[in-house]
Amino acid sequence: MRKRLTPAILAYDGVNLLNASDESAGQSVPHFHIHIITRKRNDSIDGWPVFKGAKKS
């Protein structure tokens, strides 16, 4: 799998890694689960969650 995955990721500027763990995070069956979200500069994807009431420091 490494030979197929590495060239695909290197074609992008960066990645976001998203881990979902437990039912409260959306899992129906407990297991290790990760999304690799490939990114390009200015792709207009906002990968940050919005926490109402949170303040940026």
Residue pairs with C-beta under 8 A, 6 or more apart in sequence:
8 38
9 15
9 36
9 38
11 38
12 38
12 39
12 40
13 39
13 40
13 41
14 38
14 39
15 36
15 37
15 38
15 39
16 35
16 36
16 37
16 39
16 47
17 34
17 35
17 36
17 37
18 34
18 35
18 37
18 47
19 33
19 34
19 35
20 26
20 27
20 33
20 34
20 35
21 27
21 30
21 32
21 33
22 30
23 30
27 33
37 45
37 47
39 45
39 47
